[in-house]
Structure formats: structure tokens, C-alpha cells
């Protein structure tokens, strides 16, 4: 059985770094938010091995600095925030997307319409056409709207899910 990308990247690290990462992830198991982050790390499919190894090395380095594992992960993610899918299409998962709230996406669609749609009208159209055919006029607005503001990472602020995950505050 082939190793996951996480396992492959982890295997390239020196034993001390590998141990620090495994200890941190094992320590997250009892926390609902952190355990999900740990699972996301293990299930990652969009990093090439060199970037994944770099991410894990940076995480282990942050752990060694004395920061908490949560804060170490946040600092690490921020330092790698523009890295991601560079896999050839043949090696890319069939579904690779991002999550975005309907209201946020509706605002972007309305903005991309150049005033032809209000955010409320865009939201209604998004909900109406979810999973079905879309009219040509609306499709043109959808194509112009960005898919999301942030690449890969979700917010780290459970109290404010709309918070910028890369803010430095």
C-alpha cells in the first residue's frame, strides 16, 4: 500500500523532528478543533513532497522554540501561506476546492456583476442554481467572481470564523 503524502513527507525528516510532530498531533486528539486540523494535515493531498517536508520542518522548528503546538502550527501556516497545489493534473485529486460562505460568495458575485445584481439577488440565484444548470448571464458573473479569498487554510479563530487566518494580530 502506498504511503500518504503526509507519511512520505514525514519519512524524509530526521527522527527528532518526526517525533516532535507526532507528539504534537497526538496531543491534539482530545481537542475537537485541533484534532480536525491534525486530520487535515494527515489527509493533505495538494502539497508536493518538498513543500510538505518544508511545512513539517517549520512546524517542528516552531515547536522547539517553546510555543504551544497550536501557535506553532499557526506561525508555520502563515509562513507557508502561498504554497500549495503544484501537482500535475494526473496526480491531482478529482475534487480540490475551498469552502466559502454563501453570503461572502454572493457579495463577490454581485461585485463581479458590475452593479447588475445586488448581494441578495446573487444569493438567491446561487441557491436557486446550486447543483443545476445556470443561465448564461449569471454564469458570466460566476466566472468573474473569485472562488475564495484564502488558499487552503481555514480560520484559526473558532470565536470568529470569518477572521483572516493570516492576520498577524
matplotlib code that plots the C-alpha trace (Angstrom):
import matplotlib.pyplot as plt

x = [0.0, 1.3, 2.1, 0.1, 1.7, 1.9, 3.6, 6.0, 7.0, 7.2, 9.5, 12.0, 12.6, 15.2, 13.8, 13.8, 11.7, 9.4, 8.9, 8.1, 5.4, 3.9, 3.8, 2.1, -0.5, -1.2, -1.6, -4.4, -6.6, -8.7, -9.5, -12.2, -10.7, -7.1, -7.9, -9.6, -6.5, -4.4, -6.6, -6.4, -2.6, -2.6, -5.1, -3.4, -3.1, -2.1, 1.5, 4.4, 6.8, 9.4, 6.8, 5.1, 8.5, 9.3, 6.0, 6.6, 10.2, 9.0, 6.3, 8.9, 11.2, 8.4, 7.6, 11.2, 11.1, 8.7, 5.5, 2.4, 1.6, -1.4, 0.5, 3.4, 1.0, -0.4, 3.0, 4.0, 0.9, 1.4, 5.0, 3.7, 0.6, 1.1, 2.4, 0.1, -1.1, 1.6, 0.8, 0.4, -3.3, -2.6, -1.7, -4.3, -7.4, -10.6, -12.1, -10.0, -11.9, -12.4, -15.1, -16.7, -19.9, -22.8, -23.2, -19.5, -19.6, -22.9, -21.1, -18.3, -20.8, -22.7, -19.4, -18.4, -21.8, -20.8, -24.0, -26.4, -27.0, -27.4, -25.8, -29.3, -30.2, -26.9, -27.5, -31.0, -29.5, -26.7, -29.2, -31.6, -29.0, -26.9, -26.2, -28.1, -27.8, -27.1, -28.3, -25.6, -25.9, -25.5, -22.7, -20.7, -20.9, -20.0, -16.9, -15.7, -16.1, -13.1, -13.6, -12.3, -10.1, -7.7, -5.9, -6.1, -6.2, -9.3, -9.5, -7.8, -10.3, -13.2, -14.9, -14.9, -15.0, -14.8, -11.5, -8.5, -6.4, -3.2, -3.7, -0.8, -2.8]
y = [0.0, 3.4, 5.9, 9.1, 12.3, 13.2, 9.9, 10.3, 13.9, 12.8, 9.9, 12.4, 14.1, 13.3, 11.2, 14.0, 16.3, 13.4, 12.6, 16.3, 16.4, 13.1, 14.1, 17.4, 15.7, 13.0, 15.7, 17.3, 14.1, 15.2, 18.7, 18.9, 21.8, 20.7, 17.1, 18.2, 20.2, 17.2, 15.1, 17.7, 17.5, 13.8, 13.9, 16.6, 15.9, 19.2, 19.7, 18.4, 16.5, 19.3, 21.8, 19.4, 18.5, 22.2, 22.8, 19.9, 21.1, 24.6, 23.2, 21.1, 24.2, 26.3, 23.5, 23.5, 27.3, 26.7, 27.9, 25.9, 23.3, 25.4, 28.6, 26.8, 25.5, 29.0, 30.5, 27.7, 28.1, 31.8, 31.2, 28.9, 30.7, 31.0, 27.5, 24.7, 22.8, 22.4, 18.8, 17.8, 17.2, 13.4, 13.4, 15.8, 14.6, 14.7, 17.2, 20.0, 23.0, 25.5, 26.4, 29.8, 31.1, 31.7, 35.4, 36.0, 34.4, 36.2, 39.5, 38.6, 37.6, 40.9, 42.8, 40.9, 41.8, 45.4, 46.5, 44.3, 42.2, 43.1, 40.7, 39.5, 38.8, 37.0, 34.9, 33.9, 32.9, 30.9, 29.0, 28.5, 27.2, 25.2, 21.8, 22.6, 24.4, 28.1, 30.8, 32.4, 35.9, 34.5, 32.2, 35.1, 36.8, 33.5, 33.1, 36.6, 36.1, 34.8, 31.3, 32.4, 34.9, 32.5, 29.5, 26.1, 27.3, 27.8, 30.3, 29.6, 31.7, 29.5, 32.5, 34.4, 32.0, 34.9, 36.1, 36.3, 33.3, 35.2, 38.2, 38.9, 40.1]
z = [0.0, -0.9, 1.8, 2.0, 1.1, 4.8, 5.6, 2.7, 3.8, 7.4, 6.5, 4.9, 8.3, 10.9, 13.8, 16.3, 14.1, 13.2, 16.9, 17.8, 15.1, 16.0, 19.7, 18.8, 16.6, 19.2, 21.8, 19.7, 19.6, 22.6, 21.3, 18.7, 16.7, 16.9, 16.1, 12.9, 12.0, 12.7, 10.5, 7.7, 7.9, 7.6, 4.7, 2.8, -1.0, -2.6, -1.5, -3.4, -1.2, -0.9, 0.2, 2.6, 4.2, 4.4, 6.2, 8.7, 9.3, 10.0, 12.4, 14.3, 14.5, 15.9, 18.4, 19.5, 20.1, 23.1, 21.5, 22.1, 19.3, 18.3, 18.0, 16.3, 13.7, 13.1, 12.6, 10.3, 8.2, 7.9, 6.7, 4.0, 3.0, -0.7, -1.3, -2.4, -5.4, -7.9, -8.7, -12.3, -13.2, -13.4, -9.7, -8.5, -6.7, -8.7, -6.2, -4.9, -3.7, -1.0, 1.3, 1.3, 2.9, 0.7, 1.7, 1.1, -2.3, -3.2, -2.4, -4.8, -7.5, -7.0, -7.3, -10.4, -12.0, -12.1, -10.4, -12.3, -9.2, -5.5, -3.0, -2.1, -5.7, -6.2, -3.1, -4.4, -7.7, -6.1, -4.0, -6.9, -9.3, -6.8, -8.4, -11.6, -14.9, -14.8, -17.2, -19.4, -17.9, -14.4, -15.4, -16.7, -13.3, -11.6, -13.8, -12.9, -9.1, -7.2, -5.6, -2.3, -0.5, 1.1, -0.3, 1.6, 5.2, 7.3, 10.1, 13.3, 15.3, 16.5, 18.0, 14.7, 11.8, 9.3, 10.7, 8.4, 9.1, 8.1, 10.2, 12.5, 15.4]

ax = plt.figure().add_subplot(projection="3d")
ax.plot(x, y, z, "-o")
ax.set_aspect("equal")
plt.show()
